[in-house]
Amino acid sequence: MTNPPATTPSTMSTAPLNTMALVGFILSLSSVAVGITLIPGIVLSHIGFSQIKRTGESGRGFALAGIIVGYCLLGLSVLAVFTIVLLAILFPLIFVNAFSAMRMR
């Protein structure tokens, strides 16, 4: 009676890593320094996530992290732009009212 060959970790096959998920994650993270990569990072992470569900490739964590990081940074960017616009509108109004009140004295 012969024993079947033992499988070692080097001979076990693993699912290939989804490239779109990895690139989407990298682009989402790099958008902290280069803001233009935010939207492509989110899009590629979504595409990679759907491909992983369909094909069974690995990289689900990269895709999910790219989606989460991308949307969080997008929300912070929208909040920052809203705050800057609000301050640009309100600051002159406050400054003009304070200046005219000091001039009337």
C-alpha positions as CSV (number, residue, x, y, z in Angstrom):
1,M,0.0,0.0,0.0
2,T,1.5,3.4,-1.0
3,N,0.8,6.6,0.7
4,P,-0.4,9.6,-1.4
5,P,2.3,12.3,-1.8
6,A,2.1,14.9,0.9
7,T,1.2,18.4,-0.2
8,T,3.6,21.1,0.9
9,P,2.8,24.8,1.0
10,S,4.9,25.4,-2.1
11,T,2.9,23.0,-4.2
12,M,-0.5,24.2,-3.1
13,S,-2.3,26.3,-5.6
14,T,-3.8,29.6,-4.5
15,A,-6.1,31.9,-6.3
16,P,-4.4,34.7,-8.2
17,L,-4.6,38.2,-6.8
18,N,-7.0,40.5,-8.6
19,T,-4.9,43.3,-10.0
20,M,-7.8,45.9,-10.2
21,A,-8.4,45.5,-6.4
22,L,-4.7,46.1,-5.6
23,V,-4.4,49.1,-8.0
24,G,-7.7,50.5,-6.7
25,F,-6.4,50.2,-3.1
26,I,-3.1,51.9,-4.0
27,L,-4.8,54.7,-5.8
28,S,-7.2,55.3,-3.0
29,L,-4.4,55.5,-0.5
30,S,-2.2,57.7,-2.7
31,S,-5.0,60.2,-3.1
32,V,-4.0,61.6,0.3
33,A,-0.9,63.1,-1.5
34,V,-2.3,63.3,-5.0
35,G,-6.0,64.1,-4.9
36,I,-6.6,63.2,-8.5
37,T,-6.3,59.5,-7.9
38,L,-9.3,59.3,-5.6
39,I,-12.1,58.6,-8.1
40,P,-10.1,56.1,-10.2
41,G,-9.2,54.3,-7.0
42,I,-12.9,54.0,-6.0
43,V,-13.9,52.9,-9.5
44,L,-11.1,50.3,-9.8
45,S,-11.8,48.9,-6.3
46,H,-15.5,48.4,-7.2
47,I,-14.6,46.7,-10.4
48,G,-12.1,44.5,-8.7
49,F,-14.6,43.6,-6.0
50,S,-17.2,42.5,-8.5
51,Q,-14.6,40.5,-10.4
52,I,-13.5,38.8,-7.2
53,K,-17.1,37.8,-6.5
54,R,-17.5,36.5,-10.0
55,T,-14.2,34.7,-10.5
56,G,-13.1,33.7,-7.0
57,E,-9.8,35.5,-7.2
58,S,-8.1,36.7,-4.0
59,G,-7.8,40.3,-3.0
60,R,-11.2,40.9,-1.5
61,G,-9.6,42.7,1.4
62,F,-7.7,45.1,-0.9
63,A,-10.9,45.9,-2.8
64,L,-12.9,46.5,0.3
65,A,-10.2,48.6,1.8
66,G,-9.9,50.6,-1.4
67,I,-13.6,51.3,-1.4
68,I,-13.7,52.2,2.3
69,V,-10.6,54.5,2.2
70,G,-11.8,56.0,-1.0
71,Y,-15.2,57.0,0.2
72,C,-13.9,58.2,3.5
73,L,-11.4,60.5,1.8
74,L,-14.1,61.6,-0.7
75,G,-16.3,62.6,2.3
76,L,-13.5,64.5,4.0
77,S,-12.7,66.3,0.7
78,V,-16.3,67.3,0.2
79,L,-16.4,68.5,3.8
80,A,-13.2,70.5,3.4
81,V,-14.4,72.2,0.2
82,F,-17.8,73.0,1.9
83,T,-16.0,74.5,4.9
84,I,-13.7,76.6,2.7
85,V,-16.6,77.9,0.6
86,L,-18.6,78.7,3.7
87,L,-15.7,80.6,5.3
88,A,-15.0,82.5,2.1
89,I,-18.6,83.6,2.1
90,L,-19.0,84.4,5.8
91,F,-15.6,85.9,6.5
92,P,-16.1,89.1,4.4
93,L,-19.6,89.6,5.9
94,I,-18.3,89.4,9.5
95,F,-15.2,91.5,8.7
96,V,-17.3,94.3,6.9
97,N,-19.8,94.4,9.8
98,A,-17.1,94.7,12.4
99,F,-15.2,97.3,10.4
100,S,-18.3,99.5,9.9
101,A,-19.1,99.2,13.6
102,M,-15.7,100.4,14.5
103,R,-15.9,103.3,12.0
104,M,-19.2,104.6,13.4
105,R,-17.7,105.2,16.9
